[in-house]
Amino acid sequence: MASAIMKLADFEDSIDLIQEMFDLQHHNARLLLAISILFEIMMAMLVVVRHFQSSETYLILILAISLFIVINGWQIYTQQENCGCFGTMVQMSPVVTLAKNCFLLFLAVSIRKKMSGRNSA
């Protein structure tokens, strides 16, 4: 949610960052940024209202984090300095973001397993 808010606060500069990062035209970068912001807000709201227990929400969350890990790997490979996760407001290297996303993936799987164990007991 924090990343979505930061991208919204600095929307035009975030568009420029996405445009440069993925070599997109301005209108395509704007659309991609808007979709990512809406997706981040939607996922945060679903987790907050406890839809994390839903198999569909969990699957989307795992797929999104996995996609972010692939993007981070690509960013490391192409030697980018800023992952763009927080737009231009917070600079974070793709290596740090990769570690953060791997931790989030581990955390999501661990929480889900713990919740599954509790439901089967």
C-alpha positions in Angstrom: 0.0 0.0 0.0 2.9 2.4 0.9 4.4 1.9 -2.6 1.1 2.7 -4.3 0.7 5.9 -2.2 4.3 7.0 -3.0 3.8 6.4 -6.7 0.6 8.4 -6.6 2.2 11.3 -4.8 4.9 11.5 -7.4 2.9 10.2 -10.4 4.5 12.1 -13.3 8.1 11.3 -12.2 7.1 7.7 -11.6 5.7 7.6 -15.2 9.1 8.8 -16.4 10.9 6.2 -14.4 8.7 3.4 -15.7 9.0 4.7 -19.2 12.8 4.7 -19.1 13.0 1.4 -17.2 10.9 -0.6 -19.6 11.5 1.5 -22.8 7.8 2.3 -23.1 5.9 5.2 -24.8 4.6 7.7 -22.3 0.9 6.7 -22.5 1.9 3.0 -22.1 4.0 3.8 -19.0 1.1 5.8 -17.6 -1.3 2.9 -18.1 1.1 0.4 -16.6 1.7 2.6 -13.6 -2.0 3.2 -13.0 -2.7 -0.6 -13.3 0.1 -1.4 -10.8 -1.2 1.2 -8.3 -4.8 -0.1 -8.5 -3.5 -3.7 -8.2 -1.4 -2.9 -5.1 -4.3 -1.1 -3.4 -6.7 -3.9 -4.2 -4.3 -6.6 -2.8 -3.7 -4.5 0.3 -7.4 -4.1 0.9 -8.1 -7.9 0.4 -5.3 -8.8 2.9 -6.6 -6.3 5.4 -10.1 -7.5 5.3 -8.9 -11.1 5.8 -9.5 -12.3 2.2 -5.9 -13.6 2.5 -7.5 -16.9 3.6 -9.2 -17.1 0.2 -7.4 -19.4 -2.2 -7.8 -17.0 -5.1 -6.4 -14.1 -3.2 -3.5 -16.1 -2.0 -2.7 -17.4 -5.5 -2.8 -13.9 -6.9 -0.5 -12.6 -4.1 2.0 -15.5 -4.7 2.0 -14.9 -8.4 2.4 -11.1 -8.0 5.4 -11.6 -5.6 6.9 -14.1 -8.0 6.5 -11.7 -10.9 8.2 -9.0 -8.8 11.1 -11.4 -8.1 11.5 -12.1 -11.9 11.4 -8.3 -12.6 14.0 -7.8 -9.9 16.3 -10.4 -11.5 15.9 -8.6 -14.8 16.7 -5.3 -13.2 19.9 -6.8 -11.6 20.9 -8.3 -14.9 20.4 -5.0 -16.7 22.2 -3.1 -13.9 19.5 -0.7 -13.0 20.0 1.4 -9.9 16.4 1.9 -8.7 13.8 -0.9 -8.7 11.0 1.7 -9.0 8.9 0.0 -6.3 8.2 3.3 -4.6 8.3 5.4 -7.7 11.0 8.1 -7.4 10.3 9.0 -3.8 12.4 6.2 -2.3 15.4 4.8 -4.2 15.9 1.1 -3.6 18.3 -1.1 -5.4 17.0 -4.2 -7.2 19.2 -6.4 -5.0 17.6 -5.1 -1.8 14.2 -5.4 -3.3 14.9 -9.0 -4.5 15.8 -9.9 -0.9 12.7 -8.1 0.4 10.4 -9.9 -2.1 12.0 -13.3 -1.3 11.3 -12.7 2.3 7.7 -11.6 1.6 7.2 -14.8 -0.5 8.6 -16.9 2.4 6.4 -15.0 4.9 3.2 -15.4 2.8 3.8 -19.2 2.4 4.6 -19.6 6.1 1.4 -17.7 7.2 -0.7 -19.7 4.8 0.7 -23.0 6.0 0.1 -21.9 9.6 -3.4 -20.9 8.8 -4.1 -24.2 7.0 -2.7 -26.2 10.0 -5.0 -24.3 12.3 -8.1 -24.9 10.1 -7.5 -28.6 9.8 -7.1 -29.1 13.6 
